[in-house]
Amino acid sequence: MSTRELITRELDRMPEQDLDRLLAFMRSLKQAPGHDAMPALAAESSLAKDWLTPQEDAAWASL
């Protein structure tokens, strides 16, 4: 089975709410200046839910 077929199979199983994040990541791959940026771009949306909280703001307020 080809990589494209494996990806298609996974897409069929993926919940709809994750498809928006996947699309954003796929588009970022085309725009990234190099492969070094990919891990940061991939992690950004996943970690944003933890970073963008009042508790996190409070923890960093004194720095």
C-alpha positions in Angstrom: 0.0 0.0 0.0 1.4 3.4 -0.9 1.9 6.3 1.5 -0.9 8.2 -0.2 -3.3 5.3 0.3 -2.3 5.1 4.0 -2.9 8.8 4.4 -6.2 8.6 2.7 -7.2 5.7 5.0 -6.2 7.7 8.1 -8.1 10.7 6.8 -11.3 8.7 6.5 -10.9 7.7 10.2 -10.1 11.2 11.5 -12.7 13.2 13.4 -14.0 16.2 11.6 -12.8 18.7 14.3 -9.2 17.5 13.7 -9.3 18.0 10.0 -9.1 21.8 10.3 -5.9 21.5 12.3 -4.5 19.0 9.8 -5.3 21.3 6.9 -3.5 24.2 8.6 -0.5 22.0 9.3 -0.4 20.8 5.7 -0.6 24.3 4.4 2.2 25.4 6.8 4.4 22.7 5.2 4.2 24.4 1.9 5.1 27.8 3.4 7.8 26.8 5.8 11.2 28.1 4.8 12.9 24.9 5.8 12.4 21.6 7.6 13.7 23.1 10.9 10.4 25.0 11.3 8.1 22.0 11.0 8.2 20.7 14.6 7.5 24.1 16.0 4.6 24.7 13.6 3.2 21.3 14.3 3.3 21.8 18.1 2.0 25.3 18.1 -1.7 24.6 17.6 -1.5 21.7 20.0 0.2 23.6 22.8 -1.8 26.8 22.3 -4.7 25.4 24.3 -2.4 25.1 27.3 -0.5 28.3 26.7 -3.4 30.7 26.2 -5.1 30.4 29.6 -5.5 32.8 32.5 -3.6 30.3 34.7 -0.6 30.4 32.3 -0.7 34.2 32.1 -0.7 34.4 35.9 2.3 32.1 36.2 4.4 34.3 33.9 3.1 37.6 35.1 6.0 38.2 37.5 8.8 37.6 35.0 
